[in-house]
């Protein structure tokens, strides 16, 4: 894959709806898998992501689950979590939710 994104919120950056069905309180992670597309195909796909329309592309899979484990052929040296890079050097990366684990004031 070019990208493996595990989301709890629908947007990344400034309003890019990368996980259009994501809800903070539904107890599910939204997984966006983007196949190994050419650079040209990725450039064409990016504008569709602003409106969340990229998920209908044949090279994109969109799944929801309470827990996600990514098992890799080769160790990942880094993982990006909430915009920060972390060293990991592992072949398995696991994500899960802690229900009501964060209170957000509005």
C-alpha positions in Angstrom: 0.0 0.0 0.0 1.0 3.6 -0.5 -0.9 4.6 2.6 -2.5 2.8 5.6 -4.5 5.2 7.6 -6.3 4.4 10.9 -8.6 7.2 11.8 -11.0 8.1 14.6 -11.8 11.5 13.1 -12.9 12.1 9.5 -10.5 15.0 8.6 -6.8 15.4 8.3 -5.0 18.7 7.7 -7.4 21.5 6.9 -10.6 19.7 6.2 -9.5 16.8 4.0 -12.2 14.2 4.6 -9.9 11.2 4.4 -12.3 9.0 6.5 -15.7 10.5 5.6 -17.7 8.1 7.8 -15.6 8.4 10.9 -17.2 9.5 14.1 -15.4 10.2 17.4 -17.9 8.4 19.5 -19.0 5.3 17.5 -16.4 3.0 19.0 -14.9 2.2 15.6 -11.7 3.0 13.8 -11.9 3.9 10.2 -9.2 2.2 8.0 -8.3 3.7 4.7 -6.0 1.6 2.5 -4.6 3.1 -0.6 -3.0 0.7 -3.1 0.4 1.2 -4.7 -0.8 3.7 -7.2 1.4 5.7 -9.6 2.4 9.2 -8.6 0.1 10.6 -11.3 -2.9 8.5 -10.0 -2.2 9.7 -6.4 -2.1 13.3 -7.6 -5.4 12.8 -9.4 -6.9 11.2 -6.3 -6.0 13.9 -3.8 -8.6 16.6 -4.8 -11.3 13.9 -4.4 -10.2 13.4 -0.8 -11.2 17.0 0.1 -14.8 16.0 -0.3 -14.3 12.4 0.9 -15.0 11.1 -2.7 -11.7 9.2 -2.9 -13.2 6.1 -1.1 -15.1 5.1 -4.3 -11.8 4.8 -6.2 -11.0 1.1 -7.1 -7.5 1.5 -5.5 -8.9 2.6 -2.1 -10.4 0.3 0.5 -12.5 1.7 3.4 -13.2 -0.4 6.4 -14.4 0.0 10.0 -13.3 -2.0 13.0 -12.9 -1.8 16.8 -9.3 -3.0 16.6 -6.8 -3.0 13.8 -3.5 -5.0 13.5 -1.2 -4.4 10.5 1.3 -7.2 10.0 4.1 -6.2 7.7 6.5 -8.2 5.6 9.4 -5.9 6.6 9.7 -3.9 9.8 8.3 -0.4 9.8 11.0 1.9 11.1 8.5 4.7 11.9 4.8 5.2 12.4 3.0 8.5 12.2 0.5 9.0 15.0 -1.5 12.2 15.2 1.0 14.0 13.0 4.1 12.9 15.0 6.6 10.3 13.8 7.6 7.6 16.3 10.4 5.0 16.0 8.9 1.5 16.1 11.0 -1.0 14.2 8.3 -3.7 14.2 6.4 -5.9 11.9 3.1 -5.5 13.7 1.3 -2.3 14.5 -1.9 -2.4 16.6 -4.5 0.2 17.1 -7.6 0.2 19.3 -9.9 2.6 21.0 -10.5 3.3 24.7 -14.2 4.1 25.0 -14.7 7.5 26.6 -11.0 7.7 27.0 -10.9 11.4 26.1 -13.2 14.2 27.1 -13.5 17.1 24.6 -14.8 20.5 25.8 -16.7 22.5 23.3 
